[in-house]
């Protein structure tokens, strides 16, 4: 067993908190671990990356070679593109927040970032700002990301939750609960994306729709997933889903919405 993960974002987004949880999950699982110090400009707003290498055998190098990462987890879309060279071209997954952190004057247009990310073959995009606020705090964006990524990692959910609780226990019970909710919301988004992909929905449509939904109720009931799958089988669905995604419109996840879209109601009228 071997799993190489590259974490990236900007200073202040909580990359080290994600690394703490992943490190302790690996140690509790009896695995070998290499996680060097964060590299880059770690002050608020500067680019940050961390390498987390886990294996059931001793690991020689602290740093991931280019083209070897099994998972690229980014808290910011431009930072995801910055480190694509580390991703395994054959099997690597990109999991990225679409919430931009505009920290440079020539930050690219959102549409150009979206086009690249949606064109990748193995991608899950999520609206971290939305889901973190839903969990109780916009600062829980990093734990939402961890929840989404947990579906591609080798540890059971209770192990993640144990170390999330430990991480925030010294601050307050309220923060523990907020971050556990953030983790669960991320897992719900990832599970919904997997449900669409397993049913044969195209990668771009599955990713764009997952990023556009307000996951309430959660977990998503099977009848609601089926309603969305019926909508996605319509010829016009990919264009509508991309329109919704591009406008950053957020739709309720309930089964009435896909039925109305399928009947011809415009997204802006929902």
Secondary structure, DSSP 8 states (H G I E B T S, - for coil): -EEEEEEEEEBTS-HHHHHHHHHHHHHHTT-EEE----EE--SBTSEEEEEEEEESS----SS--TT-BSEEEESSHHHHHHTGGGB-TTT-EEEEE------STT---HHHHHHHHHTSSSEEEE-HHHHHHHHT-GGGHHHHHHHHHGGGSSS-HHHHHHHHHHHHHTT-HHHHHHHHHHHHHHHHHHHHHHHHHHTT--HHHHHHHHHTEE--SSS--HHHHHHHHHHHTSTTHHHHHHHHHHHT--EE-SHHHHHHHHTT--GGG-
